[in-house]
Amino acid sequence: MWDREDSQEVGLEAAILERVRNSSLVEWFCADNVVGLKYTAEAAAVSIFLLVG
């Protein structure tokens, strides 16, 4: 019984830490690379156009 509760707590803690880590990475990337994001989006749009068109 205790092992199961401990496993659930560990899993929940891991999920929370991963979510915080991922959101921190997104904030950092957006703050430091706004221009790069624009070029990345444009490149993706061109790639999709070439595949579809």
CHARMM-style PDB file with segment names, atoms N, HN, CA, C and O in Angstrom:
ATOM      1  N   MET     1       0.822  -1.194   0.000  1.00  0.00      PROA
ATOM      2  CA  MET     1       0.000   0.000   0.000  1.00  0.00      PROA
ATOM      3  C   MET     1       0.864   1.256   0.000  1.00  0.00      PROA
ATOM      4  O   MET     1       0.601   2.189  -0.759  1.00  0.00      PROA
ATOM      5  N   TRP     2       1.891   1.287   0.843  1.00  0.00      PROA
ATOM      6  HN  TRP     2       2.104   0.529   1.460  1.00  0.00      PROA
ATOM      7  CA  TRP     2       2.733   2.478   0.910  1.00  0.00      PROA
ATOM      8  C   TRP     2       3.574   2.639  -0.352  1.00  0.00      PROA
ATOM      9  O   TRP     2       3.818   3.759  -0.802  1.00  0.00      PROA
ATOM     10  N   ASP     3       4.016   1.514  -0.923  1.00  0.00      PROA
ATOM     11  HN  ASP     3       3.818   0.605  -0.558  1.00  0.00      PROA
ATOM     12  CA  ASP     3       4.823   1.592  -2.135  1.00  0.00      PROA
ATOM     13  C   ASP     3       4.052   2.253  -3.264  1.00  0.00      PROA
ATOM     14  O   ASP     3       4.612   3.042  -4.026  1.00  0.00      PROA
ATOM     15  N   ARG     4       2.795   1.941  -3.371  1.00  0.00      PROA
ATOM     16  HN  ARG     4       2.340   1.301  -2.751  1.00  0.00      PROA
ATOM     17  CA  ARG     4       1.978   2.508  -4.437  1.00  0.00      PROA
ATOM     18  C   ARG     4       1.829   4.015  -4.262  1.00  0.00      PROA
ATOM     19  O   ARG     4       1.963   4.766  -5.228  1.00  0.00      PROA
ATOM     20  N   GLU     5       1.558   4.458  -3.054  1.00  0.00      PROA
ATOM     21  HN  GLU     5       1.450   3.848  -2.269  1.00  0.00      PROA
ATOM     22  CA  GLU     5       1.419   5.891  -2.815  1.00  0.00      PROA
ATOM     23  C   GLU     5       2.739   6.606  -3.078  1.00  0.00      PROA
ATOM     24  O   GLU     5       2.747   7.696  -3.650  1.00  0.00      PROA
ATOM     25  N   ASP     6       3.849   6.008  -2.668  1.00  0.00      PROA
ATOM     26  HN  ASP     6       3.843   5.123  -2.204  1.00  0.00      PROA
ATOM     27  CA  ASP     6       5.149   6.613  -2.916  1.00  0.00      PROA
ATOM     28  C   ASP     6       5.420   6.717  -4.412  1.00  0.00      PROA
ATOM     29  O   ASP     6       5.930   7.734  -4.881  1.00  0.00      PROA
ATOM     30  N   SER     7       5.085   5.681  -5.156  1.00  0.00      PROA
ATOM     31  HN  SER     7       4.670   4.855  -4.775  1.00  0.00      PROA
ATOM     32  CA  SER     7       5.287   5.698  -6.602  1.00  0.00      PROA
ATOM     33  C   SER     7       4.440   6.781  -7.259  1.00  0.00      PROA
ATOM     34  O   SER     7       4.904   7.464  -8.172  1.00  0.00      PROA
ATOM     35  N   GLN     8       3.220   6.938  -6.805  1.00  0.00      PROA
ATOM     36  HN  GLN     8       2.844   6.382  -6.063  1.00  0.00      PROA
ATOM     37  CA  GLN     8       2.355   7.974  -7.358  1.00  0.00      PROA
ATOM     38  C   GLN     8       2.907   9.355  -7.059  1.00  0.00      PROA
ATOM     39  O   GLN     8       2.879  10.235  -7.918  1.00  0.00      PROA
ATOM     40  N   GLU     9       3.409   9.552  -5.847  1.00  0.00      PROA
ATOM     41  HN  GLU     9       3.432   8.837  -5.148  1.00  0.00      PROA
ATOM     42  CA  GLU     9       3.981  10.846  -5.487  1.00  0.00      PROA
ATOM     43  C   GLU     9       5.225  11.143  -6.311  1.00  0.00      PROA
ATOM     44  O   GLU     9       5.418  12.272  -6.763  1.00  0.00      PROA
ATOM     45  N   VAL    10       6.057  10.147  -6.505  1.00  0.00      PROA
ATOM     46  HN  VAL    10       5.900   9.230  -6.138  1.00  0.00      PROA
ATOM     47  CA  VAL    10       7.267  10.332  -7.302  1.00  0.00      PROA
ATOM     48  C   VAL    10       6.901  10.645  -8.747  1.00  0.00      PROA
ATOM     49  O   VAL    10       7.505  11.523  -9.363  1.00  0.00      PROA
ATOM     50  N   GLY    11       5.925   9.941  -9.288  1.00  0.00      PROA
ATOM     51  HN  GLY    11       5.435   9.227  -8.788  1.00  0.00      PROA
ATOM     52  CA  GLY    11       5.489  10.201 -10.658  1.00  0.00      PROA
ATOM     53  C   GLY    11       4.914  11.588 -10.819  1.00  0.00      PROA
ATOM     54  O   GLY    11       5.184  12.261 -11.813  1.00  0.00      PROA
ATOM     55  N   LEU    12       4.126  12.024  -9.856  1.00  0.00      PROA
ATOM     56  HN  LEU    12       3.907  11.476  -9.048  1.00  0.00      PROA
ATOM     57  CA  LEU    12       3.547  13.365  -9.903  1.00  0.00      PROA
ATOM     58  C   LEU    12       4.638  14.420  -9.816  1.00  0.00      PROA
ATOM     59  O   LEU    12       4.620  15.404 -10.556  1.00  0.00      PROA
ATOM     60  N   GLU    13       5.584  14.213  -8.915  1.00  0.00      PROA
ATOM     61  HN  GLU    13       5.599  13.413  -8.315  1.00  0.00      PROA
ATOM     62  CA  GLU    13       6.684  15.169  -8.774  1.00  0.00      PROA
ATOM     63  C   GLU    13       7.503  15.240 -10.060  1.00  0.00      PROA
ATOM     64  O   GLU    13       7.896  16.328 -10.481  1.00  0.00      PROA
ATOM     65  N   ALA    14       7.760  14.102 -10.680  1.00  0.00      PROA
ATOM     66  HN  ALA    14       7.440  13.219 -10.338  1.00  0.00      PROA
ATOM     67  CA  ALA    14       8.518  14.076 -11.933  1.00  0.00      PROA
ATOM     68  C   ALA    14       7.770  14.811 -13.037  1.00  0.00      PROA
ATOM     69  O   ALA    14       8.377  15.541 -13.820  1.00  0.00      PROA
ATOM     70  N   ALA    15       6.464  14.622 -13.103  1.00  0.00      PROA
ATOM     71  HN  ALA    15       5.971  14.029 -12.467  1.00  0.00      PROA
ATOM     72  CA  ALA    15       5.661  15.303 -14.124  1.00  0.00      PROA
ATOM     73  C   ALA    15       5.678  16.810 -13.912  1.00  0.00      PROA
ATOM     74  O   ALA    15       5.778  17.575 -14.871  1.00  0.00      PROA
ATOM     75  N   ILE    16       5.580  17.234 -12.664  1.00  0.00      PROA
ATOM     76  HN  ILE    16       5.498  16.612 -11.884  1.00  0.00      PROA
ATOM     77  CA  ILE    16       5.610  18.672 -12.364  1.00  0.00      PROA
ATOM     78  C   ILE    16       6.967  19.261 -12.733  1.00  0.00      PROA
ATOM     79  O   ILE    16       7.036  20.325 -13.348  1.00  0.00      PROA
ATOM     80  N   LEU    17       8.042  18.577 -12.363  1.00  0.00      PROA
ATOM     81  HN  LEU    17       7.986  17.713 -11.864  1.00  0.00      PROA
ATOM     82  CA  LEU    17       9.379  19.077 -12.684  1.00  0.00      PROA
ATOM     83  C   LEU    17       9.597  19.157 -14.189  1.00  0.00      PROA
ATOM     84  O   LEU    17      10.193  20.116 -14.680  1.00  0.00      PROA
ATOM     85  N   GLU    18       9.124  18.163 -14.920  1.00  0.00      PROA
ATOM     86  HN  GLU    18       8.641  17.384 -14.522  1.00  0.00      PROA
ATOM     87  CA  GLU    18       9.281  18.178 -16.375  1.00  0.00      PROA
ATOM     88  C   GLU    18       8.495  19.325 -16.991  1.00  0.00      PROA
ATOM     89  O   GLU    18       8.977  19.986 -17.910  1.00  0.00      PROA
ATOM     90  N   ARG    19       7.301  19.560 -16.494  1.00  0.00      PROA
ATOM     91  HN  ARG    19       6.909  19.022 -15.747  1.00  0.00      PROA
ATOM     92  CA  ARG    19       6.476  20.650 -17.018  1.00  0.00      PROA
ATOM     93  C   ARG    19       7.132  22.002 -16.757  1.00  0.00      PROA
ATOM     94  O   ARG    19       7.161  22.859 -17.641  1.00  0.00      PROA
ATOM     95  N   VAL    20       7.654  22.197 -15.558  1.00  0.00      PROA
ATOM     96  HN  VAL    20       7.631  21.501 -14.840  1.00  0.00      PROA
ATOM     97  CA  VAL    20       8.337  23.452 -15.230  1.00  0.00      PROA
ATOM     98  C   VAL    20       9.581  23.608 -16.088  1.00  0.00      PROA
ATOM     99  O   VAL    20       9.859  24.695 -16.593  1.00  0.00      PROA
ATOM    100  N   ARG    21      10.324  22.529 -16.252  1.00  0.00      PROA
ATOM    101  HN  ARG    21      10.097  21.646 -15.841  1.00  0.00      PROA
ATOM    102  CA  ARG    21      11.539  22.580 -17.066  1.00  0.00      PROA
ATOM    103  C   ARG    21      11.208  22.942 -18.508  1.00  0.00      PROA
ATOM    104  O   ARG    21      11.869  23.795 -19.101  1.00  0.00      PROA
ATOM    105  N   ASN    22      10.202  22.309 -19.070  1.00  0.00      PROA
ATOM    106  HN  ASN    22       9.665  21.616 -18.589  1.00  0.00      PROA
ATOM    107  CA  ASN    22       9.826  22.583 -20.455  1.00  0.00      PROA
ATOM    108  C   ASN    22       9.344  24.012 -20.628  1.00  0.00      PROA
ATOM    109  O   ASN    22       9.703  24.662 -21.610  1.00  0.00      PROA
ATOM    110  N   SER    23       8.542  24.520 -19.703  1.00  0.00      PROA
ATOM    111  HN  SER    23       8.250  23.992 -18.906  1.00  0.00      PROA
ATOM    112  CA  SER    23       8.049  25.887 -19.829  1.00  0.00      PROA
ATOM    113  C   SER    23       9.193  26.874 -19.678  1.00  0.00      PROA
ATOM    114  O   SER    23       9.191  27.918 -20.330  1.00  0.00      PROA
ATOM    115  N   SER    24      10.171  26.568 -18.833  1.00  0.00      PROA
ATOM    116  HN  SER    24      10.173  25.720 -18.303  1.00  0.00      PROA
ATOM    117  CA  SER    24      11.330  27.445 -18.677  1.00  0.00      PROA
ATOM    118  C   SER    24      12.154  27.475 -19.952  1.00  0.00      PROA
ATOM    119  O   SER    24      12.648  28.534 -20.339  1.00  0.00      PROA
ATOM    120  N   LEU    25      12.311  26.336 -20.613  1.00  0.00      PROA
ATOM    121  HN  LEU    25      11.909  25.476 -20.299  1.00  0.00      PROA
ATOM    122  CA  LEU    25      13.053  26.293 -21.867  1.00  0.00      PROA
ATOM    123  C   LEU    25      12.357  27.099 -22.949  1.00  0.00      PROA
ATOM    124  O   LEU    25      13.019  27.788 -23.725  1.00  0.00      PROA
ATOM    125  N   VAL    26      11.044  27.025 -23.014  1.00  0.00      PROA
ATOM    126  HN  VAL    26      10.507  26.466 -22.383  1.00  0.00      PROA
ATOM    127  CA  VAL    26      10.291  27.785 -24.014  1.00  0.00      PROA
ATOM    128  C   VAL    26      10.444  29.271 -23.759  1.00  0.00      PROA
ATOM    129  O   VAL    26      10.682  30.034 -24.695  1.00  0.00      PROA
ATOM    130  N   GLU    27      10.313  29.699 -22.510  1.00  0.00      PROA
ATOM    131  HN  GLU    27      10.120  29.079 -21.750  1.00  0.00      PROA
ATOM    132  CA  GLU    27      10.469  31.114 -22.181  1.00  0.00      PROA
ATOM    133  C   GLU    27      11.868  31.588 -22.543  1.00  0.00      PROA
ATOM    134  O   GLU    27      12.018  32.675 -23.101  1.00  0.00      PROA
ATOM    135  N   TRP    28      12.899  30.798 -22.238  1.00  0.00      PROA
ATOM    136  HN  TRP    28      12.776  29.915 -21.785  1.00  0.00      PROA
ATOM    137  CA  TRP    28      14.273  31.179 -22.518  1.00  0.00      PROA
ATOM    138  C   TRP    28      14.501  31.279 -24.025  1.00  0.00      PROA
ATOM    139  O   TRP    28      15.115  32.238 -24.492  1.00  0.00      PROA
ATOM    140  N   PHE    29      14.018  30.308 -24.782  1.00  0.00      PROA
ATOM    141  HN  PHE    29      13.520  29.529 -24.402  1.00  0.00      PROA
ATOM    142  CA  PHE    29      14.228  30.297 -26.223  1.00  0.00      PROA
ATOM    143  C   PHE    29      13.520  31.474 -26.881  1.00  0.00      PROA
ATOM    144  O   PHE    29      14.090  32.123 -27.758  1.00  0.00      PROA
ATOM    145  N   CYS    30      12.300  31.756 -26.475  1.00  0.00      PROA
ATOM    146  HN  CYS    30      11.838  31.229 -25.762  1.00  0.00      PROA
ATOM    147  CA  CYS    30      11.546  32.862 -27.064  1.00  0.00      PROA
ATOM    148  C   CYS    30      12.177  34.201 -26.726  1.00  0.00      PROA
ATOM    149  O   CYS    30      12.215  35.096 -27.570  1.00  0.00      PROA
ATOM    150  N   ALA    31      12.666  34.351 -25.523  1.00  0.00      PROA
ATOM    151  HN  ALA    31      12.636  33.624 -24.837  1.00  0.00      PROA
ATOM    152  CA  ALA    31      13.250  35.619 -25.102  1.00  0.00      PROA
ATOM    153  C   ALA    31      14.553  35.899 -25.838  1.00  0.00      PROA
ATOM    154  O   ALA    31      14.834  37.052 -26.164  1.00  0.00      PROA
ATOM    155  N   ASP    32      15.344  34.884 -26.105  1.00  0.00      PROA
ATOM    156  HN  ASP    32      15.115  33.947 -25.841  1.00  0.00      PROA
ATOM    157  CA  ASP    32      16.658  35.083 -26.700  1.00  0.00      PROA
ATOM    158  C   ASP    32      16.686  34.954 -28.214  1.00  0.00      PROA
ATOM    159  O   ASP    32      17.678  35.333 -28.836  1.00  0.00      PROA
ATOM    160  N   ASN    33      15.634  34.433 -28.826  1.00  0.00      PROA
ATOM    161  HN  ASN    33      14.828  34.125 -28.321  1.00  0.00      PROA
ATOM    162  CA  ASN    33      15.706  34.116 -30.244  1.00  0.00      PROA
ATOM    163  C   ASN    33      14.410  34.484 -30.957  1.00  0.00      PROA
ATOM    164  O   ASN    33      13.853  33.663 -31.686  1.00  0.00      PROA
ATOM    165  N   VAL    34      13.930  35.691 -30.760  1.00  0.00      PROA
ATOM    166  HN  VAL    34      14.383  36.358 -30.168  1.00  0.00      PROA
ATOM    167  CA  VAL    34      12.682  36.110 -31.389  1.00  0.00      PROA
ATOM    168  C   VAL    34      12.845  36.152 -32.904  1.00  0.00      PROA
ATOM    169  O   VAL    34      11.968  35.691 -33.634  1.00  0.00      PROA
ATOM    170  N   VAL    35      13.953  36.699 -33.381  1.00  0.00      PROA
ATOM    171  HN  VAL    35      14.666  37.073 -32.789  1.00  0.00      PROA
ATOM    172  CA  VAL    35      14.200  36.768 -34.819  1.00  0.00      PROA
ATOM    173  C   VAL    35      14.362  35.363 -35.387  1.00  0.00      PROA
ATOM    174  O   VAL    35      13.842  35.068 -36.463  1.00  0.00      PROA
ATOM    175  N   GLY    36      15.067  34.508 -34.688  1.00  0.00      PROA
ATOM    176  HN  GLY    36      15.490  34.748 -33.814  1.00  0.00      PROA
ATOM    177  CA  GLY    36      15.259  33.135 -35.139  1.00  0.00      PROA
ATOM    178  C   GLY    36      13.953  32.388 -35.268  1.00  0.00      PROA
ATOM    179  O   GLY    36      13.790  31.564 -36.168  1.00  0.00      PROA
ATOM    180  N   LEU    37      13.020  32.668 -34.375  1.00  0.00      PROA
ATOM    181  HN  LEU    37      13.153  33.337 -33.643  1.00  0.00      PROA
ATOM    182  CA  LEU    37      11.714  32.022 -34.465  1.00  0.00      PROA
ATOM    183  C   LEU    37      10.993  32.444 -35.733  1.00  0.00      PROA
ATOM    184  O   LEU    37      10.324  31.630 -36.370  1.00  0.00      PROA
ATOM    185  N   LYS    38      11.126  33.714 -36.103  1.00  0.00      PROA
ATOM    186  HN  LYS    38      11.670  34.375 -35.585  1.00  0.00      PROA
ATOM    187  CA  LYS    38      10.483  34.190 -37.324  1.00  0.00      PROA
ATOM    188  C   LYS    38      11.037  33.436 -38.536  1.00  0.00      PROA
ATOM    189  O   LYS    38      10.276  32.957 -39.376  1.00  0.00      PROA
ATOM    190  N   TYR    39      12.352  33.336 -38.619  1.00  0.00      PROA
ATOM    191  HN  TYR    39      12.970  33.726 -37.936  1.00  0.00      PROA
ATOM    192  CA  TYR    39      12.955  32.637 -39.747  1.00  0.00      PROA
ATOM    193  C   TYR    39      12.585  31.160 -39.757  1.00  0.00      PROA
ATOM    194  O   TYR    39      12.372  30.576 -40.820  1.00  0.00      PROA
ATOM    195  N   THR    40      12.509  30.559 -38.579  1.00  0.00      PROA
ATOM    196  HN  THR    40      12.682  31.034 -37.716  1.00  0.00      PROA
ATOM    197  CA  THR    40      12.121  29.155 -38.484  1.00  0.00      PROA
ATOM    198  C   THR    40      10.698  28.958 -38.981  1.00  0.00      PROA
ATOM    199  O   THR    40      10.420  28.003 -39.706  1.00  0.00      PROA
ATOM    200  N   ALA    41       9.796  29.852 -38.596  1.00  0.00      PROA
ATOM    201  HN  ALA    41      10.022  30.628 -38.006  1.00  0.00      PROA
ATOM    202  CA  ALA    41       8.404  29.753 -39.032  1.00  0.00      PROA
ATOM    203  C   ALA    41       8.296  29.943 -40.539  1.00  0.00      PROA
ATOM    204  O   ALA    41       7.542  29.234 -41.205  1.00  0.00      PROA
ATOM    205  N   GLU    42       9.051  30.901 -41.078  1.00  0.00      PROA
ATOM    206  HN  GLU    42       9.664  31.477 -40.537  1.00  0.00      PROA
ATOM    207  CA  GLU    42       9.019  31.129 -42.525  1.00  0.00      PROA
ATOM    208  C   GLU    42       9.576  29.926 -43.279  1.00  0.00      PROA
ATOM    209  O   GLU    42       9.032  29.536 -44.313  1.00  0.00      PROA
ATOM    210  N   ALA    43      10.647  29.342 -42.775  1.00  0.00      PROA
ATOM    211  HN  ALA    43      11.089  29.659 -41.936  1.00  0.00      PROA
ATOM    212  CA  ALA    43      11.233  28.165 -43.421  1.00  0.00      PROA
ATOM    213  C   ALA    43      10.255  26.998 -43.393  1.00  0.00      PROA
ATOM    214  O   ALA    43      10.146  26.254 -44.368  1.00  0.00      PROA
ATOM    215  N   ALA    44       9.554  26.836 -42.298  1.00  0.00      PROA
ATOM    216  HN  ALA    44       9.642  27.440 -41.506  1.00  0.00      PROA
ATOM    217  CA  ALA    44       8.566  25.762 -42.198  1.00  0.00      PROA
ATOM    218  C   ALA    44       7.428  25.997 -43.179  1.00  0.00      PROA
ATOM    219  O   ALA    44       6.942  25.052 -43.801  1.00  0.00      PROA
ATOM    220  N   ALA    45       6.998  27.242 -43.324  1.00  0.00      PROA
ATOM    221  HN  ALA    45       7.392  28.009 -42.819  1.00  0.00      PROA
ATOM    222  CA  ALA    45       5.914  27.561 -44.250  1.00  0.00      PROA
ATOM    223  C   ALA    45       6.340  27.266 -45.687  1.00  0.00      PROA
ATOM    224  O   ALA    45       5.548  26.733 -46.464  1.00  0.00      PROA
ATOM    225  N   VAL    46       7.562  27.599 -46.045  1.00  0.00      PROA
ATOM    226  HN  VAL    46       8.205  28.032 -45.414  1.00  0.00      PROA
ATOM    227  CA  VAL    46       8.064  27.325 -47.394  1.00  0.00      PROA
ATOM    228  C   VAL    46       8.144  25.820 -47.621  1.00  0.00      PROA
ATOM    229  O   VAL    46       7.779  25.336 -48.692  1.00  0.00      PROA
ATOM    230  N   SER    47       8.615  25.082 -46.628  1.00  0.00      PROA
ATOM    231  HN  SER    47       8.911  25.476 -45.758  1.00  0.00      PROA
ATOM    232  CA  SER    47       8.712  23.624 -46.758  1.00  0.00      PROA
ATOM    233  C   SER    47       7.347  23.001 -46.983  1.00  0.00      PROA
ATOM    234  O   SER    47       7.196  22.114 -47.823  1.00  0.00      PROA
ATOM    235  N   ILE    48       6.361  23.456 -46.243  1.00  0.00      PROA
ATOM    236  HN  ILE    48       6.483  24.176 -45.561  1.00  0.00      PROA
ATOM    237  CA  ILE    48       4.997  22.930 -46.398  1.00  0.00      PROA
ATOM    238  C   ILE    48       4.459  23.289 -47.773  1.00  0.00      PROA
ATOM    239  O   ILE    48       3.815  22.463 -48.420  1.00  0.00      PROA
ATOM    240  N   PHE    49       4.717  24.514 -48.227  1.00  0.00      PROA
ATOM    241  HN  PHE    49       5.240  25.185 -47.701  1.00  0.00      PROA
ATOM    242  CA  PHE    49       4.256  24.950 -49.542  1.00  0.00      PROA
ATOM    243  C   PHE    49       4.867  24.072 -50.636  1.00  0.00      PROA
ATOM    244  O   PHE    49       4.171  23.661 -51.564  1.00  0.00      PROA
ATOM    245  N   LEU    50       6.155  23.788 -50.529  1.00  0.00      PROA
ATOM    246  HN  LEU    50       6.721  24.123 -49.775  1.00  0.00      PROA
ATOM    247  CA  LEU    50       6.820  22.969 -51.542  1.00  0.00      PROA
ATOM    248  C   LEU    50       6.287  21.540 -51.549  1.00  0.00      PROA
ATOM    249  O   LEU    50       6.174  20.926 -52.611  1.00  0.00      PROA
ATOM    250  N   LEU    51       5.959  21.008 -50.378  1.00  0.00      PROA
ATOM    251  HN  LEU    51       6.051  21.507 -49.516  1.00  0.00      PROA
ATOM    252  CA  LEU    51       5.423  19.652 -50.308  1.00  0.00      PROA
ATOM    253  C   LEU    51       4.010  19.577 -50.874  1.00  0.00      PROA
ATOM    254  O   LEU    51       3.659  18.612 -51.554  1.00  0.00      PROA
ATOM    255  N   VAL    52       3.205  20.591 -50.596  1.00  0.00      PROA
ATOM    256  HN  VAL    52       3.490  21.374 -50.044  1.00  0.00      PROA
ATOM    257  CA  VAL    52       1.803  20.584 -51.020  1.00  0.00      PROA
ATOM    258  C   VAL    52       1.673  21.092 -52.445  1.00  0.00      PROA
ATOM    259  O   VAL    52       0.924  20.536 -53.249  1.00  0.00      PROA
ATOM    260  N   GLY    53       2.410  22.154 -52.752  1.00  0.00      PROA
ATOM    261  HN  GLY    53       3.018  22.605 -52.099  1.00  0.00      PROA
ATOM    262  CA  GLY    53       2.276  22.828 -54.037  1.00  0.00      PROA
ATOM    263  C   GLY    53       2.945  22.086 -55.106  1.00  0.00      PROA
ATOM    264  OT1 GLY    53       2.930  22.516 -56.260  1.00  0.00      PROA
TER     265      GLY     53
END
